Amino acid sequence: MALYYRAKAHRDLGRSEDSRHGMQYVADRGGRLAPAAPRRGLAHLARLAGDFPAALATADTLGWDGRQPRVRGHIWWPHGDMHQAAAAYETARTEAEEHGIAGERATSQAQRAFALAFMSPDQAADEIELAEQLLTGLVLRVTSATVRIAALIRDAGTTQDTENRAELLRTEIGLAGVTIAEPILELALCFHHAVVGADDDVTAAISRLRDLTRSGDYADIAHFMADLPHDSPSPAQWLNGEQATRQRWRDLVAARRDHLRTAE
């Protein structure tokens, strides 16, 4: 058990490769945690490494104990498929309610709000409010950060003091040691910059993403959002190809621009 939690701590500190080795070791040895938690960790780490086929294959072996719906949501949103991601997170939240696990319910709802924030700002507002309600009385630093990042994404392209809010959240994430949330925050900023057409700001955010992550998928997503060419080959393995993933992210940016024009 100690080895599993050490591997999990490595993940939260951004040491993905160390975490992946630790999770694999625990899974291979068997034991009480092996049926679910380490395999869930391996799926998560494969996703962070941009190995989406391996992540999905591992996710398909998980049941409720392995949080299968939430893990699948984590795989779908980087592909820009927010419909599937949001549906998966809703299933995860419902199952958590049925099992009476408040933390999992709040986490799944926060992720649902995050996915919908890219796709539907109006719907996301209600989902964010629900996530905040479900977090009441809980101490879940990563989940709390996810909700605040979702609020930034909801407001992307507007003048809702995005830069200052992001800088404040960046500081708080750093102080809390929740390094796993840092690249997600940068990606949220990339979405905002892509919507307003600030390519130089997207490029700066991509540089920060490369400093924060060893894999290239988050930087790839930022390129997709702004329709920028790659400056080097990407190691990411997308489930249905890079071009389809790029197009979905471009569609999300275009849809947000249309939404903002309609709201004027």
C-alpha positions as CSV (number, residue, x, y, z in Angstrom):
1,M,0.0,0.0,0.0
2,A,2.8,2.4,0.8
3,L,4.3,1.9,-2.7
4,Y,1.0,2.7,-4.3
5,Y,0.6,6.0,-2.3
6,R,4.2,6.9,-3.1
7,A,3.5,6.4,-6.8
8,K,0.4,8.5,-6.5
9,A,2.3,11.3,-4.8
10,H,4.9,11.2,-7.6
11,R,2.0,11.7,-10.0
12,D,0.6,14.7,-8.1
13,L,4.1,16.2,-8.1
14,G,4.3,15.9,-11.8
15,R,6.9,13.0,-11.8
16,S,4.9,10.9,-14.2
17,E,7.6,8.4,-15.2
18,D,8.4,7.6,-11.6
19,S,4.7,7.3,-10.8
20,R,4.1,5.0,-13.8
21,H,6.9,2.6,-12.8
22,G,5.6,2.5,-9.2
23,M,2.0,1.8,-10.3
24,Q,3.2,-0.9,-12.7
25,Y,5.2,-2.5,-9.9
26,V,2.2,-2.6,-7.5
27,A,-0.1,-3.9,-10.3
28,D,2.3,-6.7,-11.2
29,R,2.7,-7.8,-7.6
30,G,-1.0,-8.1,-6.9
31,G,-2.5,-7.6,-3.5
32,R,-5.5,-5.7,-2.2
33,L,-5.0,-2.6,-4.3
34,A,-3.9,-4.3,-7.5
35,P,-7.4,-5.0,-9.0
36,A,-8.3,-1.4,-9.3
37,A,-6.3,1.5,-8.0
38,P,-2.9,0.9,-9.7
39,R,-4.5,0.0,-13.0
40,R,-6.5,3.2,-12.8
41,G,-3.2,5.0,-12.1
42,L,-1.6,3.4,-15.1
43,A,-4.4,4.5,-17.3
44,H,-4.1,8.0,-16.0
45,L,-0.3,8.0,-16.5
46,A,-0.6,6.6,-20.0
47,R,-2.9,9.4,-20.8
48,L,-0.5,12.0,-19.4
49,A,2.2,10.4,-21.6
50,G,0.0,10.9,-24.7
51,D,-0.4,7.1,-25.1
52,F,-4.1,7.2,-25.5
53,P,-4.6,3.7,-27.0
54,A,-2.8,2.2,-23.9
55,A,-4.9,4.4,-21.6
56,L,-8.2,3.3,-23.2
57,A,-7.2,-0.3,-23.2
58,T,-6.4,-0.1,-19.5
59,A,-9.6,1.9,-18.8
60,D,-11.7,-0.9,-20.5
61,T,-10.4,-3.3,-17.8
62,L,-11.7,-1.2,-14.9
63,G,-15.1,-1.5,-13.2
64,W,-16.6,0.7,-10.6
65,D,-13.7,0.2,-8.2
66,G,-11.4,1.5,-10.9
67,R,-13.6,4.5,-11.6
68,Q,-14.0,3.5,-15.2
69,P,-16.4,6.2,-16.4
70,R,-14.2,9.0,-15.0
71,V,-11.1,7.5,-16.5
72,R,-12.8,7.4,-19.9
73,G,-13.8,11.0,-19.5
74,H,-10.2,11.9,-18.9
75,I,-9.3,10.2,-22.2
76,W,-12.1,11.8,-24.3
77,W,-11.6,15.5,-23.3
78,P,-8.0,15.8,-24.6
79,H,-9.5,14.6,-28.0
80,G,-11.9,17.6,-27.9
81,D,-14.8,15.2,-27.6
82,M,-16.6,17.0,-24.9
83,H,-19.9,15.3,-25.5
84,Q,-18.5,11.9,-24.6
85,A,-16.4,13.3,-21.8
86,A,-19.3,15.1,-20.1
87,A,-21.5,12.0,-20.4
88,A,-18.8,9.8,-18.9
89,Y,-18.3,12.2,-16.0
90,E,-22.1,12.3,-15.4
91,T,-22.1,8.5,-15.2
92,A,-19.2,8.6,-12.8
93,R,-21.1,11.1,-10.6
94,T,-24.2,9.1,-10.6
95,E,-22.3,5.9,-9.7
96,A,-20.6,7.8,-6.9
97,E,-23.9,9.0,-5.6
98,E,-25.2,5.4,-5.6
99,H,-22.2,4.2,-3.6
100,G,-22.3,7.2,-1.2
101,I,-18.8,8.4,-2.0
102,A,-18.9,12.2,-1.6
103,G,-15.4,12.9,-2.8
104,E,-15.8,10.9,-6.0
105,R,-19.1,12.6,-6.7
106,A,-17.6,16.1,-6.3
107,T,-14.6,15.2,-8.4
108,S,-16.7,13.7,-11.3
109,Q,-19.0,16.8,-11.2
110,A,-16.0,19.1,-11.3
111,Q,-14.6,17.3,-14.4
112,R,-18.1,17.4,-16.0
113,A,-18.1,21.2,-15.5
114,F,-14.6,21.4,-16.9
115,A,-15.6,19.5,-20.1
116,L,-18.8,21.5,-20.6
117,A,-17.1,24.8,-20.1
118,F,-15.3,24.3,-23.4
119,M,-18.5,23.4,-25.2
120,S,-21.4,25.4,-23.6
121,P,-20.6,28.3,-21.3
122,D,-24.3,28.7,-20.3
123,Q,-24.7,25.1,-19.3
124,A,-21.3,25.1,-17.6
125,A,-22.4,27.9,-15.2
126,D,-25.0,25.6,-13.7
127,E,-22.5,22.6,-13.6
128,I,-19.9,24.8,-11.9
129,E,-22.4,25.9,-9.3
130,L,-23.3,22.2,-8.6
131,A,-19.6,21.3,-8.3
132,E,-19.1,24.0,-5.8
133,Q,-22.0,22.8,-3.8
134,L,-20.8,19.2,-3.8
135,L,-17.3,20.4,-2.6
136,T,-18.8,22.0,0.5
137,G,-17.2,20.4,3.6
138,L,-14.6,18.5,1.5
139,V,-10.9,19.2,1.2
140,L,-10.0,18.3,-2.4
141,R,-7.4,20.7,-3.6
142,V,-7.1,19.3,-7.2
143,T,-10.8,19.2,-7.6
144,S,-11.2,22.7,-6.2
145,A,-8.6,23.9,-8.7
146,T,-10.5,22.1,-11.5
147,V,-13.7,24.0,-10.7
148,R,-11.9,27.3,-10.8
149,I,-10.2,26.4,-14.1
150,A,-13.6,25.5,-15.5
151,A,-14.8,29.0,-14.6
152,L,-11.9,30.5,-16.6
153,I,-12.8,28.3,-19.6
154,R,-16.4,29.3,-19.3
155,D,-15.4,33.0,-19.6
156,A,-12.8,32.4,-22.3
157,G,-12.9,35.1,-25.0
158,T,-14.6,37.7,-22.7
159,T,-13.1,40.5,-20.7
160,Q,-13.8,38.8,-17.3
161,D,-10.3,39.6,-16.0
162,T,-9.0,36.3,-17.3
163,E,-5.3,37.0,-17.1
164,N,-5.4,38.3,-13.5
165,R,-7.6,35.4,-12.4
166,A,-5.3,32.9,-14.0
167,E,-2.2,34.5,-12.4
168,L,-3.9,34.3,-8.9
169,L,-4.9,30.7,-9.5
170,R,-1.4,29.8,-10.7
171,T,0.1,31.2,-7.5
172,E,-2.4,29.3,-5.3
173,I,-1.8,26.1,-7.2
174,G,1.9,26.5,-6.7
175,L,1.6,27.2,-3.0
176,A,-0.8,24.2,-2.6
177,G,1.7,21.9,-4.4
178,V,-1.0,20.8,-6.8
179,T,1.4,20.7,-9.7
180,I,-0.8,18.3,-11.7
181,A,-3.3,21.2,-12.2
182,E,-0.7,23.6,-13.7
183,P,-0.7,22.4,-17.3
184,I,-4.5,22.3,-17.2
185,L,-4.5,26.0,-16.2
186,E,-2.1,26.8,-19.0
187,L,-4.4,25.0,-21.4
188,A,-7.4,27.0,-20.3
189,L,-5.4,30.2,-21.0
190,C,-4.5,28.9,-24.4
191,F,-8.2,28.4,-25.2
192,H,-8.9,32.0,-24.2
193,H,-6.0,33.3,-26.3
194,A,-7.1,31.2,-29.3
195,V,-10.6,32.5,-29.1
196,V,-9.4,36.1,-29.1
197,G,-6.8,35.3,-31.8
198,A,-3.8,36.2,-29.7
199,D,-1.3,33.8,-31.3
200,D,1.7,35.3,-29.6
201,D,0.1,34.6,-26.2
202,V,-0.7,31.0,-27.3
203,T,2.9,30.5,-28.2
204,A,4.1,31.8,-24.8
205,A,1.6,29.4,-23.1
206,I,2.9,26.5,-25.2
207,S,6.4,27.2,-24.0
208,R,5.2,27.1,-20.4
209,L,3.3,23.8,-21.2
210,R,6.5,22.2,-22.5
211,D,8.3,23.2,-19.3
212,L,5.5,21.7,-17.2
213,T,5.1,18.4,-19.1
214,R,7.4,15.8,-20.6
215,S,4.8,14.5,-23.1
216,G,3.5,16.6,-26.0
217,D,-0.2,16.1,-25.9
218,Y,-1.1,19.3,-24.0
219,A,1.1,21.4,-26.2
220,D,-0.4,19.6,-29.2
221,I,-3.9,20.7,-28.0
222,A,-2.7,24.3,-27.7
223,H,-1.4,24.1,-31.3
224,F,-4.8,22.6,-32.4
225,M,-6.8,25.4,-30.7
226,A,-4.9,28.1,-32.5
227,D,-4.5,26.1,-35.7
228,L,-0.7,26.5,-35.4
229,P,1.7,24.1,-37.1
230,H,3.9,21.8,-35.0
231,D,7.5,23.0,-34.5
232,S,8.6,19.4,-33.9
233,P,7.2,15.9,-34.3
234,S,4.7,14.9,-31.5
235,P,4.9,11.6,-29.6
236,A,1.2,11.7,-28.8
237,Q,-0.8,8.8,-30.1
238,W,-4.4,10.0,-30.7
239,L,-7.2,7.5,-30.9
240,N,-8.6,8.5,-34.3
241,G,-5.7,10.5,-35.7
242,E,-4.2,13.9,-35.2
243,Q,-6.2,15.7,-37.9
244,A,-9.6,14.7,-36.4
245,T,-8.5,15.8,-33.0
246,R,-7.2,19.1,-34.3
247,Q,-10.5,19.7,-36.1
248,R,-12.5,19.1,-33.0
249,W,-10.5,21.7,-31.0
250,R,-10.7,24.2,-33.9
251,D,-14.5,23.6,-33.9
252,L,-14.7,24.4,-30.1
253,V,-12.8,27.7,-30.7
254,A,-15.0,28.6,-33.6
255,A,-18.2,27.7,-31.6
256,R,-17.0,30.0,-28.8
257,R,-16.4,32.9,-31.2
258,D,-19.9,32.4,-32.6
259,H,-21.4,32.3,-29.1
260,L,-19.7,35.6,-28.2
261,R,-20.8,37.3,-31.4
262,T,-24.4,36.2,-30.8
263,A,-24.2,37.5,-27.2
264,E,-23.1,41.0,-28.3
